[in-house]
Amino acid sequence: MIAIDTNVLSETSLKQPHPDVVAWLGRNQLRLWMPAVVLAELCYGVEKLPASRQRTELERWLARLRASFESRILPFEEKAAETHGRLRARLKRLGKPMNAPDSYVAAIAISLGIPVATRNISDFQHADLELIDPWER
């Protein structure tokens, strides 16, 4: 099981996604789980766009993505909430604050003992969890 960050999934919305990411997603498809907060970020990204052809295309892409992860959405539940509080406090003491969406993704992953796939390794580096960069071969 791997928690997948927003930037990995959003790469698939591009007309020419990075081939290494596409290959990695294909190899790991059934192991990938979308944290609910990632779904929220993706929905926000689409919803904030004005009515346009781009927005319509992204709405279709998001509908396909949601369908492909239908039974693989990781909720932010009680254990993750407690983990999140401890994580944010520890990072604050270290002077290494983490932005809200990333800290929720990290807490979900830590509470489940699973890695996070992301391009933004530096955003998660102080959270003490395994990280995977699908852009690296």
C-alpha positions in Angstrom: 0.0 0.0 0.0 1.3 3.4 -1.0 -0.3 6.8 -0.3 -0.2 8.9 -3.4 0.3 12.7 -3.3 -1.5 15.2 -5.3 1.4 16.1 -7.6 1.7 12.5 -8.8 -1.9 12.2 -9.7 -2.1 15.6 -11.2 0.8 14.6 -13.5 -1.7 12.3 -15.3 -3.9 15.3 -16.2 -1.2 16.7 -18.5 -1.2 16.2 -22.2 2.3 14.8 -22.0 2.9 13.3 -18.5 6.4 12.4 -17.6 7.0 8.9 -19.0 8.7 7.6 -15.8 5.7 8.6 -13.7 3.3 6.9 -16.1 5.4 3.7 -16.1 5.7 3.8 -12.3 1.9 4.3 -11.9 1.3 1.4 -14.2 3.7 -0.9 -12.3 2.1 0.0 -8.9 -1.5 0.7 -9.8 -3.1 -1.8 -7.4 -0.9 -0.7 -4.5 -1.8 3.0 -4.8 -4.3 4.6 -2.4 -5.5 8.2 -2.6 -5.7 10.0 0.7 -9.1 11.8 1.0 -7.2 15.1 1.4 -5.6 14.6 -2.0 -9.1 14.2 -3.5 -10.0 17.4 -1.8 -7.0 19.2 -3.3 -7.8 17.9 -6.8 -11.5 18.9 -6.5 -10.5 22.4 -5.4 -8.0 22.7 -8.3 -10.8 21.9 -10.8 -13.6 23.9 -9.0 -11.6 27.1 -8.8 -11.2 27.3 -12.6 -13.6 29.4 -14.6 -16.0 27.7 -17.0 -13.8 26.7 -20.0 -12.8 23.8 -22.2 -9.8 23.2 -19.8 -12.1 22.9 -16.8 -14.5 20.5 -18.6 -11.5 18.3 -19.6 -10.2 18.3 -16.0 -13.7 17.5 -14.7 -13.7 14.4 -16.9 -10.2 13.5 -15.9 -11.1 13.8 -12.2 -14.2 11.7 -12.7 -12.1 8.9 -14.3 -9.5 9.2 -11.6 -12.1 9.0 -8.8 -13.6 5.9 -10.5 -10.2 4.2 -10.7 -9.7 4.8 -6.9 -13.3 4.1 -5.9 -12.4 1.5 -3.3 -9.0 2.9 -2.5 -9.6 6.2 -0.7 -7.7 6.6 2.6 -9.9 8.5 5.2 -8.6 10.9 7.7 -9.8 9.1 10.8 -9.2 9.1 14.5 -5.7 7.5 14.5 -4.6 9.8 11.7 -6.0 12.8 13.6 -4.0 11.9 16.7 -0.9 11.3 14.5 -1.4 14.6 12.8 -1.5 16.5 16.1 1.7 14.9 17.3 3.4 15.4 13.9 2.6 19.1 13.7 3.7 19.7 17.3 7.0 17.8 16.7 7.7 19.7 13.5 6.9 23.0 15.1 9.3 22.3 17.9 12.0 21.5 15.3 11.3 24.7 13.4 10.2 22.7 10.4 6.5 23.4 9.8 4.7 21.5 7.1 1.8 22.9 5.0 -1.7 21.6 5.9 -2.4 19.3 3.0 1.0 17.6 3.2 0.8 17.2 7.0 -2.6 15.5 6.6 -1.3 13.1 3.9 1.8 12.4 6.1 -0.3 11.7 9.2 -2.5 9.3 7.2 0.5 7.5 5.9 2.3 7.4 9.3 -0.8 6.1 11.0 -1.0 3.2 8.5 2.8 2.6 8.4 2.9 3.2 4.6 5.1 5.3 2.3 4.0 8.4 0.4 4.7 8.8 -3.3 5.5 12.4 -4.1 7.7 14.6 -6.2 8.0 17.0 -3.3 10.3 15.0 -1.2 11.6 18.1 0.7 8.0 18.9 1.8 7.9 15.6 3.7 11.5 15.0 4.6 11.1 15.8 8.3 8.0 13.7 8.8 9.9 10.5 9.4 8.2 8.3 6.8 9.3 6.4 3.7 9.1 8.5 0.6 9.0 7.4 -3.1 9.7 9.8 -6.0 8.1 8.4 -9.2 10.1 10.8 -11.2 13.3 9.0 -10.3 14.2 5.8 -12.1 
